[in-house]
Amino acid sequence: MKIAMVGSGYVGLVSGACLADFGHDVVCIDKDPGKIERLQAGVMPIYEPGLAELVAGNVKAGRLSFTTSLAEGIDGAQAIFIAVGTPSRRGDGHADLSFVHAVAREVGEHLKAPAVIVTKSTVPVGTGDEVERILADAGLAFPVSVVSNPEFLREGAAIGDFKRPDRIVIGAEDDFGRQVMQEVYRPLFLNQAPLLFTSRRSSELIKYAANAFLATKITFINEIADLCEKVGGNVQDVARGIGLDNRIGSKFLHAGPGYGGSCFPKDTLALLKTAEDYDAPLRIVEAVAKVNDSRKRAMGRKVIEALGGAEAARGKTVALLGLTFKPNTDDMRDAPAIAIAQTLQDAGVKVTAYDPEGMEMAAPLMPGVTMVGSAAEAVTGADAVALVTEWDAFRALDLDRVKALVKTPVLIDLRNVYRPDEVRAKGFAYTSIGRP
Ligand code: UDX
């Protein structure tokens, strides 16, 4: 089947490359000529494990190509995916749909034969209806079907998530849409991936509800961690104890510095806006967004506490290890490290930092932070080391060496990577999240 993927960002590129790998003939389209040129030369615009190899293999096999021309790219395609960005609109937090609408208009201008238009971008409920209206305005003389097919990819694990999904959700209003989508994902049901057909609006809502629920789960365990610190419990034991109940499940119960990234903060906000518009307030999600927001700065204060309080912290140096919102990505969007560094700097603390992939994106977001080329360099002479993102490289630090390099052995482990007794036995003052 010929498939067009409009938007060659994170979602479009991973989805396009995986669909090509299933044997489809895929054209990835993007307005940015520099990006397309680099992709044609095999250079990825993002860091995602396995992506460069997947793209190269499928380009070589003749199943994957790149173009800036939407008219050319969609020619002959039976399925046209819209995978452009839906950032938070400045000012009001609603999802900005201008890119999605612009693609729909352009598709309407150039489409020459029946096709299914698939929204893969995360879009508020009702966007499919609007895309349908835009296409109807184009006065096409043949049928088109507008379908919602949200993605549930995690950065850093996106290819595995695409190829072995827990489920595929398809919101379609007619048989044409359902049939074409069944063809698109046929290679996956051979792997028994459950395919869930719903109405278009339900499908649009599933994406937001899933992300809001996951954000709630994380925020819940983060607050339980705070309580553990007060009452002398261990959040890891509590998480395990509740997670073994199948109704709860053990995933997404790792307490930490608060969730970040391109999805949870933006999508919870957009969902709240929709809820407000329809006068069906989502009070739990409101609390989650607020609690998570304040948690990031609270983590900065936790580091200051470990330095002995505000007075003692002034003029000292803290080394941040890991800056991205999670490991295996270079994505800095809404990363807790940004607020942590800011809180430290506001208190007169100097900050040095190292991240294996995120330094380039981090530098402009963290003015005044000294970026260095290695963990060893970051900790040298530091009064405290804060582990912010659990990159593998920080999971097995040589603590004797760290101790020899720092000024004072203080470790604040915001991801609970280390065992308190082991680190303390090495002579560190050690603080983690929700553990004695
Ligand atoms: C998420 C969803 O998982 C994915 O399905 C959706 O399509 C996009 O949003 P992603 O943003 O890539 O994916 O990251 P994810 O691995 O879900 O982590 C999100 C944030 O939550 C990170 O900041 C992570 O550190 C944090 N997190 C996650 C925790 O603090 N504790 C956990 O137990 C899990």
Residues whose N, C-alpha, C, O or C-beta is under 5 A from the ligand:
A	BS01	UDX	E151 F152 L153 R154 E155 I218 F252 L253 H254 G256 G258 Y259 G260 G261 S262 C263 F264 F325 K326
